[in-house]
Amino acid sequence: MPTRRTFLAAAGGALATRSLAAGRKPNVILIYADDLGYGDLGCYGSKLRTPNLDRMASEGMRFTNFLSANPVCSPSRAALLTGRYPTRVSVPRVLFPQDKTGLPDNEVTIAGMLKPLGYRTMCIGKWHLGHLPQFLPTNRGFDEYYGIPYSNDMDPPVVLHSTPGKVETVEERATLETLTPRYTEQALRFLERSKDAPFFLYMPHTYPHIPLAASPRFRGKSSHGIYGDVIEELDWSVGEVLAAVKKNGLDKDTLVLFSSDNGPWYLGSPGGLRGRKGTTYEGGVREPFLARMPGRIPAGKVCHGLASTMDILPTLAKLCEAPLPANPLDGIDIWPLLSGHRQLIEREALLYFDNVYLQCARWANYKLHIARYNSAVYSPAPAGGRVNLPLPKPELYDLGTDPEESYDIAPERPEIVKRMQERIARLLAGFPEDIRQAHAQTFEKPTTGSTAAVPRLRQP
């Protein structure tokens, strides 16, 4: 029978173990919605019920100027995982099931950066960076993958489970109503079996990308139709993940991030911003961004500093003490913002690409539009095809006072226009040849008249 002294010694050993556990590298959970609008969460002014995400905001930090690197699916995900513009990493457009390409294997993902440090890594949900085996997450740094390899409106919406060297088809055609609960179940299992080692869980949800579907528990329960049902189930899933983190005693060791790939399609709210998915107006690229890590990220704070999905990889590299990838990064370390030590970080201008075309740039609160398509996204193309055209005159908006991009101040601030054009030229000089050519060809063509000679949007 152990004596009291023996018991105290054992207790001391347990405390030492907990102390060592507390000193281990932080866990990271990155939850990524699909086509969620800037105005779709309660903490961003929505009437949709999102109590778990709202609580995550109150227990952590909420950003108001967080940008996706692209207004559509595949490119935005490429930028998120590599910290580089999608036009640098050969994923400038949406990938389809007939495509034979994907994220190149010389690009280091967040998972590929963390795995050599002993991290367990898993991707659950929509990948959309190449559906062939050589492009799946298990060949890009992840130990395991479960989900649909592209958007749920692409055929067939097959559910896969893969581990290194093995790909298993779980469903030939996904049962869309049960996707969110199944993703959540997979996440909880991963957290349970990974609690004794540092882990990276990337959870890119299928929804609210259409076609929308919700489980019987949530179908018809919101007051905002199927879109509201889907958002409430997504919020429930986040709550389950946060509860599992706490249950496993990992709350203070775990950084949880939440955002989305681009703005809403025809449902959902861009939160009063101009534009939607597929446009380089703010409504197409500005996203909710929540970060929670008790004791490391101050609770209840709102950050108005400019940040990007490309900043996540370099920020995690600093937090997790991981070597940066060899490829030059476009993102920066924003831990000074997340920790509350800084309100703003000076940074180079951020570029807004759509496909291979540069259309806008943002520097501090100024946003300069220089080019635009001749037709709206997802609408019938004009007779000459959908093409990217230079604007007759650049448009300049001060997003600090005009987030709706309603009032062009370029005539009043020509010096800002000039400085931003100079920054654009300097930055573009470092991009691949095809991106520089696309930009040059766009501005060689007239803004009016025949479009026959204007470079056409690259089709899949």
PAPA-17365 format. One record per residue (C-alpha): residue in one letter; y, z, x. Coordinates in nm, 4 decimals, padded with zeros to 6 digits, always signed. Layout:
BEGIN
  type     north        up      east
     a         Y         Z         X
...
***
This chain:
BEGIN
  type     north        up      east
     m  +00.0000  +00.0000  +00.0000
     p  +00.3365  -00.0961  +00.1520
     t  +00.5700  +00.1875  +00.2446
     r  +00.9366  +00.1947  +00.1434
     r  +01.0282  +00.1008  +00.5016
     t  +00.7916  -00.1981  +00.4866
     f  +00.9416  -00.3040  +00.1534
     l  +01.2954  -00.2840  +00.2897
     a  +01.1959  -00.4879  +00.5941
     a  +01.0376  -00.7496  +00.3685
     a  +01.3503  -00.7536  +00.1533
     g  +01.5620  -00.7980  +00.4643
     g  +01.3456  -01.0933  +00.5650
     a  +01.3947  -01.2470  +00.2216
     l  +01.7703  -01.2041  +00.2530
     a  +01.7611  -01.3704  +00.5944
     t  +01.5637  -01.6596  +00.4465
     r  +01.8172  -01.6979  +00.1681
     s  +02.0944  -01.6906  +00.4239
     l  +01.9254  -01.9696  +00.6185
     a  +01.8737  -02.1630  +00.2960
     a  +02.2419  -02.1237  +00.2151
     g  +02.3245  -02.2692  +00.5552
     r  +02.1148  -02.5821  +00.5129
     k  +02.2681  -02.9227  +00.4564
     p  +02.4115  -02.9649  +00.1065
     n  +02.2221  -03.1369  -00.1700
     v  +02.3921  -03.4325  -00.3403
     i  +02.3524  -03.5575  -00.6967
     l  +02.5410  -03.8753  -00.7835
     i  +02.5350  -03.9623  -01.1551
     y  +02.6683  -04.3079  -01.2341
     a  +02.7241  -04.4415  -01.5868
     d  +02.7313  -04.8116  -01.6742
     d  +03.0379  -04.9594  -01.8502
     l  +03.1906  -04.6194  -01.9288
     g  +03.5619  -04.6297  -02.0045
     y  +03.8312  -04.4185  -01.8417
     g  +03.9031  -04.2712  -02.1850
     d  +03.5451  -04.2018  -02.2958
     l  +03.5147  -03.8334  -02.1964
     g  +03.6672  -03.5355  -02.3718
     c  +03.8287  -03.4164  -02.0501
     y  +04.0066  -03.7540  -02.0303
     g  +04.1378  -03.7337  -02.3864
     s  +03.8478  -03.8809  -02.5839
     k  +03.7404  -03.7614  -02.9286
     l  +03.3785  -03.8186  -02.8260
     r  +03.1853  -03.4949  -02.7757
     t  +03.1094  -03.4439  -02.4060
     p  +03.0882  -03.0643  -02.3615
     n  +02.8735  -03.0723  -02.0474
     l  +03.0925  -03.3197  -01.8625
     d  +03.4007  -03.1326  -01.9810
     r  +03.2522  -02.8113  -01.8437
     m  +03.1719  -02.9890  -01.5187
     a  +03.5414  -03.0813  -01.4975
     s  +03.6505  -02.7238  -01.5707
     e  +03.4122  -02.5903  -01.3041
     g  +03.5176  -02.8526  -01.0514
     m  +03.7728  -03.1271  -00.9990
     r  +03.8792  -03.4201  -01.2152
     f  +04.0413  -03.7305  -01.0641
     t  +04.2952  -03.9483  -01.2455
     n  +04.3283  -04.2302  -00.9895
     f  +03.9695  -04.3106  -00.8993
     l  +03.8847  -04.6799  -00.8647
     s  +03.5640  -04.8749  -00.8681
     a  +03.5632  -05.1474  -00.6042
     n  +03.4850  -05.4154  -00.8639
     p  +03.5051  -05.4692  -01.2409
     v  +03.1379  -05.5670  -01.2876
     c  +02.7949  -05.4196  -01.2181
     s  +02.6259  -05.5406  -00.8985
     p  +02.9319  -05.5600  -00.6730
     s  +03.0542  -05.2169  -00.7779
     r  +02.7143  -05.0633  -00.6928
     a  +02.7001  -05.2378  -00.3569
     a  +03.0380  -05.0888  -00.2675
     l  +02.9436  -04.7419  -00.3912
     l  +02.6274  -04.7210  -00.1825
     t  +02.7629  -04.8794  +00.1378
     g  +03.1276  -04.7687  +00.1511
     r  +03.2227  -05.1352  +00.1973
     y  +03.3790  -05.4038  -00.0188
     p  +03.1120  -05.6054  -00.2030
     t  +03.2687  -05.9192  -00.0573
     r  +03.1648  -05.7900  +00.2861
     v  +02.8054  -05.7124  +00.1912
     s  +02.7086  -06.0440  +00.0260
     v  +02.7102  -05.9087  -00.3314
     p  +03.0346  -06.0523  -00.4752
     r  +02.8981  -06.1165  -00.8252
     v  +02.6492  -05.9925  -01.0840
     l  +02.2841  -06.0530  -00.9922
     f  +02.0443  -06.1931  -01.2527
     p  +01.6635  -06.1888  -01.2838
     q  +01.6448  -06.5456  -01.1566
     d  +01.8316  -06.4553  -00.8381
     k  +01.6276  -06.4262  -00.5191
     t  +01.8864  -06.2261  -00.3253
     g  +02.0050  -05.8666  -00.3079
     l  +02.1752  -05.6120  -00.0866
     p  +02.1010  -05.7191  +00.2736
     d  +01.8762  -05.4906  +00.4766
     n  +02.1370  -05.4570  +00.7520
     e  +02.3593  -05.2628  +00.5122
     v  +02.3134  -04.8843  +00.5300
     t  +02.3175  -04.7065  +00.1938
     i  +02.3989  -04.3416  +00.1314
     a  +02.0245  -04.2771  +00.1070
     g  +01.9581  -04.4635  +00.4318
     m  +02.2250  -04.2540  +00.6018
     l  +02.0896  -03.9199  +00.4770
     k  +01.7151  -03.9799  +00.4982
     p  +01.6932  -03.9494  +00.8821
     l  +01.8460  -03.6011  +00.8453
     g  +01.5450  -03.4846  +00.6445
     y  +01.6816  -03.5568  +00.2987
     r  +01.4437  -03.6340  +00.0143
     t  +01.5895  -03.9288  -00.1733
     m  +01.5319  -04.0770  -00.5173
     c  +01.6994  -04.3387  -00.7364
     i  +01.6546  -04.3103  -01.1141
     g  +01.7960  -04.5722  -01.3487
     k  +01.9635  -04.9100  -01.3094
     w  +01.9540  -05.0499  -00.9545
     h  +02.0989  -05.4018  -00.9900
     l  +02.1086  -05.4869  -00.6206
     g  +01.8059  -05.7158  -00.6135
     h  +01.4885  -05.6949  -00.8221
     l  +01.2392  -05.8431  -00.5757
     p  +01.0296  -05.5836  -00.3868
     q  +01.2125  -05.6336  -00.0570
     f  +01.5449  -05.5416  -00.2240
     l  +01.4339  -05.2417  -00.4304
     p  +01.5663  -04.8905  -00.3544
     t  +01.2495  -04.7964  -00.1649
     n  +01.3503  -05.0561  +00.0939
     r  +01.7071  -04.9265  +00.1053
     g  +01.6578  -04.5635  +00.2035
     f  +01.5034  -04.4116  -00.1082
     d  +01.1640  -04.2395  -00.1085
     e  +01.1110  -04.3204  -00.4737
     y  +01.2541  -04.5279  -00.7573
     y  +01.2115  -04.5200  -01.1354
     g  +01.4085  -04.7446  -01.3688
     i  +01.5167  -05.0945  -01.4694
     p  +01.6098  -05.3110  -01.1679
     y  +01.9045  -05.4763  -01.3492
     s  +02.0991  -05.4584  -01.6774
     n  +01.9134  -05.3838  -01.9997
     d  +02.0381  -05.7069  -02.1608
     m  +01.8593  -05.9136  -01.8949
     d  +01.5102  -06.0419  -01.9629
     p  +01.2620  -05.8896  -01.9270
     p  +01.3982  -05.5310  -01.9177
     v  +01.0984  -05.4105  -01.7176
     v  +01.0669  -05.0460  -01.6130
     l  +00.9418  -05.0034  -01.2566
     h  +00.8228  -04.7133  -01.0471
     s  +00.8150  -04.7741  -00.6750
     t  +00.7381  -04.5883  -00.3570
     p  +00.7394  -04.7440  -00.0076
     g  +00.4935  -05.0320  -00.0087
     k  +00.3983  -05.0013  -00.3743
     v  +00.5631  -05.1236  -00.6959
     e  +00.4155  -05.0279  -01.0321
     t  +00.5204  -05.1747  -01.3674
     v  +00.5589  -04.8858  -01.6110
     e  +00.6647  -05.0997  -01.9087
     e  +00.6840  -05.4772  -01.9411
     r  +00.9665  -05.4328  -02.1931
     a  +01.1563  -05.1075  -02.1829
     t  +01.1665  -04.8847  -02.4881
     l  +01.5434  -04.8556  -02.4832
     e  +01.5598  -04.5587  -02.7213
     t  +01.3789  -04.3343  -02.4739
     l  +01.5415  -04.4424  -02.1472
     t  +01.7924  -04.1594  -02.1136
     p  +01.5359  -03.8836  -02.1912
     r  +01.2872  -04.0396  -01.9482
     y  +01.5467  -04.0714  -01.6736
     t  +01.6352  -03.7076  -01.7314
     e  +01.2709  -03.5972  -01.7169
     q  +01.2240  -03.7826  -01.3889
     a  +01.5364  -03.6176  -01.2487
     l  +01.4202  -03.2680  -01.3438
     r  +01.0818  -03.3306  -01.1814
     f  +01.2479  -03.4516  -00.8636
     l  +01.4749  -03.1465  -00.8488
     e  +01.1803  -02.9122  -00.8975
     r  +00.9719  -03.0632  -00.6186
     s  +01.2692  -03.1074  -00.3828
     k  +01.4328  -02.7656  -00.4101
     d  +01.3007  -02.6479  -00.0724
     a  +01.4633  -02.9300  +00.1277
     p  +01.7997  -03.1069  +00.1161
     f  +01.7938  -03.3944  -00.1303
     f  +01.9980  -03.6888  -00.2524
     l  +01.9483  -03.7887  -00.6157
     y  +02.1192  -04.1108  -00.7236
     m  +02.1081  -04.1411  -01.1015
     p  +02.2663  -04.4699  -01.2208
     h  +02.2209  -04.4580  -01.5986
     t  +02.1551  -04.7712  -01.8028
     y  +02.4126  -04.6775  -02.0665
     p  +02.6611  -04.7311  -02.2229
     h  +02.5860  -05.0926  -02.1229
     i  +02.4752  -05.2935  -02.4255
     p  +02.2356  -05.3217  -02.6048
     l  +02.2927  -04.9593  -02.6975
     a  +02.0112  -04.7275  -02.8026
     a  +01.9695  -04.3540  -02.8440
     s  +01.6702  -04.1299  -02.9033
     p  +01.6045  -03.9915  -03.2551
     r  +01.7560  -03.6607  -03.1467
     f  +02.0973  -03.8277  -03.1021
     r  +02.0809  -04.1441  -03.3164
     g  +02.3355  -04.1247  -03.5961
     k  +02.4518  -03.7778  -03.4969
     s  +02.7987  -03.8583  -03.3621
     s  +03.0965  -03.9600  -03.5728
     h  +03.1607  -04.2671  -03.3553
     g  +02.8600  -04.4893  -03.4228
     i  +02.5917  -04.5835  -03.1742
     y  +02.8375  -04.5782  -02.8833
     g  +02.9209  -04.2171  -02.9598
     d  +02.5506  -04.1343  -02.9929
     v  +02.4811  -04.2859  -02.6511
     i  +02.7676  -04.0974  -02.4848
     e  +02.6556  -03.7672  -02.6375
     e  +02.3017  -03.8237  -02.5081
     l  +02.4366  -03.9137  -02.1650
     d  +02.6378  -03.5912  -02.1712
     w  +02.3235  -03.3986  -02.2699
     s  +02.1421  -03.5490  -01.9708
     v  +02.4157  -03.4306  -01.7344
     g  +02.3867  -03.0845  -01.8876
     e  +02.0106  -03.0793  -01.8269
     v  +02.0574  -03.1754  -01.4620
     l  +02.3227  -02.9094  -01.4079
     a  +02.1027  -02.6484  -01.5769
     a  +01.8105  -02.7423  -01.3497
     v  +02.0298  -02.7072  -01.0413
     k  +02.1273  -02.3574  -01.1524
     k  +01.7712  -02.2640  -01.2547
     n  +01.6426  -02.3554  -00.9079
     g  +01.9098  -02.1435  -00.7398
     l  +02.0839  -02.4462  -00.5906
     d  +02.4231  -02.4236  -00.7584
     k  +02.6311  -02.3428  -00.4507
     d  +02.4279  -02.5726  -00.2262
     t  +02.4676  -02.8813  -00.4440
     l  +02.7515  -03.1310  -00.4767
     v  +02.7360  -03.3067  -00.8149
     l  +02.9432  -03.6219  -00.8662
     f  +02.9915  -03.8243  -01.1843
     s  +03.1553  -04.1635  -01.2334
     s  +03.0908  -04.5157  -01.3655
     d  +03.0616  -04.8660  -01.2243
     n  +03.3435  -05.0345  -01.4174
     g  +03.5425  -05.0192  -01.7377
     p  +03.4129  -05.0580  -02.0943
     w  +03.2975  -05.3860  -02.2418
     y  +03.3909  -05.4455  -02.6076
     l  +03.3089  -05.0881  -02.7143
     g  +03.4436  -04.7765  -02.5460
     s  +03.7943  -04.6791  -02.4453
     p  +03.9906  -04.7725  -02.1297
     g  +04.2106  -04.4712  -02.2083
     g  +04.5278  -04.6676  -02.2784
     l  +04.4953  -04.8746  -01.9623
     r  +04.5349  -05.2517  -01.9737
     g  +04.2188  -05.4624  -01.9548
     r  +03.8477  -05.3928  -01.9779
     k  +03.5286  -05.4741  -01.7905
     g  +03.5489  -05.7990  -01.5966
     t  +03.9239  -05.7778  -01.5331
     t  +04.1180  -05.6461  -01.2363
     y  +04.3639  -05.4671  -01.4606
     e  +04.3262  -05.0895  -01.4385
     g  +04.1111  -05.0750  -01.7530
     g  +03.8458  -05.2738  -01.5700
     v  +03.8279  -05.0606  -01.2562
     r  +03.9782  -04.7152  -01.3061
     e  +03.7017  -04.4675  -01.3824
     p  +03.6415  -04.1016  -01.4589
     f  +03.5422  -03.9095  -01.1476
     l  +03.4234  -03.5504  -01.1594
     a  +03.3103  -03.3405  -00.8634
     r  +03.1519  -02.9955  -00.8796
     m  +03.0359  -02.7642  -00.6001
     p  +03.1035  -02.3933  -00.6671
     g  +03.2654  -02.2220  -00.3716
     r  +03.3499  -02.5503  -00.1981
     i  +03.5436  -02.7419  -00.4667
     p  +03.8080  -02.5403  -00.6559
     a  +03.7486  -02.5044  -01.0288
     g  +03.9702  -02.6510  -01.2963
     k  +04.1734  -02.8716  -01.0641
     v  +04.3091  -03.2173  -01.1385
     c  +04.3633  -03.4557  -00.8466
     h  +04.6083  -03.7460  -00.8810
     g  +04.5414  -03.8780  -00.5313
     l  +04.4148  -04.2344  -00.4964
     a  +04.0420  -04.2572  -00.4260
     s  +03.7645  -04.5160  -00.4475
     t  +03.3896  -04.5350  -00.4926
     m  +03.3840  -04.6639  -00.1343
     d  +03.5029  -04.3193  -00.0223
     i  +03.1836  -04.1445  -00.1298
     l  +02.9686  -04.2530  +00.1663
     p  +03.2157  -04.1488  +00.4397
     t  +03.2871  -03.8241  +00.2533
     l  +02.9166  -03.7410  +00.2356
     a  +02.8773  -03.8314  +00.6019
     k  +03.1375  -03.5672  +00.6885
     l  +03.0025  -03.3055  +00.4467
     c  +02.6379  -03.3543  +00.5472
     e  +02.7146  -03.4083  +00.9186
     a  +02.5531  -03.7517  +00.9178
     p  +02.6347  -04.0261  +01.1691
     l  +02.8410  -04.3037  +01.0148
     p  +02.6744  -04.6453  +00.9783
     a  +02.7517  -04.9005  +01.2466
     n  +02.9095  -05.1441  +00.9990
     p  +03.2853  -05.0816  +00.9623
     l  +03.3681  -04.8903  +00.6443
     d  +03.6420  -04.9592  +00.3922
     g  +03.6232  -04.6122  +00.2366
     i  +03.7689  -04.2945  +00.3838
     d  +03.6735  -03.9272  +00.3893
     i  +03.8326  -03.7671  +00.0792
     w  +03.6944  -03.4163  +00.1360
     p  +04.0531  -03.2903  +00.1908
     l  +04.1173  -03.3908  -00.1727
     l  +03.7895  -03.2512  -00.3046
     s  +03.8358  -02.9206  -00.1252
     g  +04.1871  -02.8851  -00.2630
     h  +04.3499  -02.8814  +00.0793
     r  +04.5436  -03.2024  +00.0140
     q  +04.6929  -03.3596  -00.2970
     l  +04.7269  -03.7061  -00.1463
     i  +04.5862  -03.8940  +00.1521
     e  +04.7745  -04.1837  +00.3077
     r  +04.5477  -04.4848  +00.3198
     e  +04.5450  -04.8586  +00.3622
     a  +04.5950  -05.0755  +00.0555
     l  +04.2932  -05.1122  -00.1734
     l  +04.1961  -05.4685  -00.2666
     y  +04.0782  -05.5784  -00.6110
     f  +03.8220  -05.8585  -00.5948
     d  +03.6564  -06.0439  -00.8793
     n  +03.3693  -06.2524  -00.7441
     v  +03.4902  -06.3960  -00.4114
     y  +03.8533  -06.3933  -00.5201
     l  +04.1190  -06.1410  -00.4304
     q  +04.3408  -06.0903  -00.7344
     c  +04.5304  -05.7638  -00.6781
     a  +04.6092  -05.4965  -00.4235
     r  +04.7158  -05.1354  -00.4617
     w  +04.9248  -04.9422  -00.2122
     a  +05.0134  -04.5867  -00.3170
     n  +05.1338  -04.6257  -00.6782
     y  +05.2277  -04.9917  -00.6413
     k  +04.9930  -05.2618  -00.7644
     l  +05.0524  -05.6273  -00.6864
     h  +04.8844  -05.9040  -00.8904
     i  +04.8667  -06.2372  -00.7089
     a  +04.5964  -06.4395  -00.8892
     r  +04.4108  -06.4493  -01.2204
     y  +04.1495  -06.6568  -01.4018
     n  +04.2598  -06.9217  -01.6483
     s  +04.0466  -06.7709  -01.9274
     a  +03.9344  -06.4297  -02.0428
     v  +03.6000  -06.2945  -01.9249
     y  +03.3025  -06.3506  -02.1590
     s  +03.4972  -06.6145  -02.3543
     p  +03.4374  -06.9917  -02.3722
     a  +03.5564  -07.1597  -02.0540
     p  +03.8336  -07.4232  -02.0724
     a  +03.7429  -07.7902  -02.0417
     g  +03.7954  -07.7851  -01.6661
     g  +03.5874  -07.4714  -01.6169
     r  +03.6872  -07.1115  -01.5535
     v  +03.8906  -07.1049  -01.2363
     n  +04.0943  -06.8602  -01.0332
     l  +04.4607  -06.9556  -01.0117
     p  +04.7557  -06.8147  -00.8205
     l  +05.0176  -06.6555  -01.0415
     p  +05.3432  -06.8523  -01.0599
     k  +05.5076  -06.5401  -00.9163
     p  +05.3456  -06.2172  -00.7973
     e  +05.3637  -05.9314  -01.0469
     l  +05.4360  -05.5787  -00.9273
     y  +05.3686  -05.2633  -01.1293
     d  +05.4477  -04.9010  -01.0514
     l  +05.1366  -04.7267  -01.1828
     g  +05.3010  -04.3882  -01.1420
     t  +05.5402  -04.4645  -01.4267
     d  +05.3632  -04.7616  -01.5848
     p  +04.9835  -04.7142  -01.5801
     e  +04.9513  -04.9737  -01.8592
     e  +05.0778  -05.2482  -01.6246
     s  +05.3325  -05.3543  -01.8856
     y  +05.6553  -05.3892  -01.6875
     d  +05.6762  -05.6252  -01.3922
     i  +05.9255  -05.4901  -01.1353
     a  +05.8707  -05.7581  -00.8706
     p  +06.2223  -05.9066  -00.9158
     e  +06.3742  -05.5616  -00.8539
     r  +06.1528  -05.4680  -00.5580
     p  +06.1090  -05.7810  -00.3430
     e  +06.0740  -05.5682  -00.0292
     i  +05.7638  -05.3973  -00.1734
     v  +05.6164  -05.7345  -00.2713
     k  +05.6718  -05.8620  +00.0826
     r  +05.5195  -05.5550  +00.2464
     m  +05.2138  -05.5712  +00.0229
     q  +05.1656  -05.9418  +00.0877
     e  +05.1746  -05.8659  +00.4597
     r  +04.9102  -05.5956  +00.4141
     i  +04.6904  -05.8319  +00.2151
     a  +04.7106  -06.0980  +00.4868
     r  +04.6267  -05.8463  +00.7595
     l  +04.3289  -05.7041  +00.5693
     l  +04.1871  -06.0407  +00.4633
     a  +04.1783  -06.1547  +00.8251
     g  +03.8823  -05.9200  +00.8749
     f  +03.6708  -06.0558  +00.5881
     p  +03.3875  -06.3108  +00.6075
     e  +03.4804  -06.6754  +00.6327
     d  +03.3816  -06.7668  +00.2750
     i  +03.6091  -06.4958  +00.1341
     r  +03.9031  -06.6123  +00.3474
     q  +03.8397  -06.9721  +00.2426
     a  +03.8248  -06.8832  -00.1260
     h  +04.1607  -06.7095  -00.0938
     a  +04.3181  -06.9951  +00.0992
     q  +04.1861  -07.2578  -00.1417
     t  +04.3171  -07.0667  -00.4409
     f  +04.6692  -07.0661  -00.3024
     e  +04.6557  -07.4300  -00.1967
     k  +04.6322  -07.5358  -00.5610
     p  +04.9010  -07.5652  -00.8277
     t  +04.9433  -07.2967  -01.0927
     t  +04.9762  -07.5495  -01.3726
     g  +04.8431  -07.8916  -01.4591
     s  +04.4947  -08.0245  -01.3884
     t  +04.2322  -07.7744  -01.2756
     a  +03.9795  -08.0326  -01.1613
     a  +04.0469  -07.9700  -00.7927
     v  +04.0807  -07.5923  -00.8162
     p  +03.7884  -07.3909  -00.6699
     r  +03.5537  -07.2951  -00.9502
     l  +03.4054  -06.9535  -01.0082
     r  +03.0772  -06.9327  -00.8206
     q  +02.7976  -06.9323  -01.0793
     p  +02.4597  -06.7595  -01.0407
***
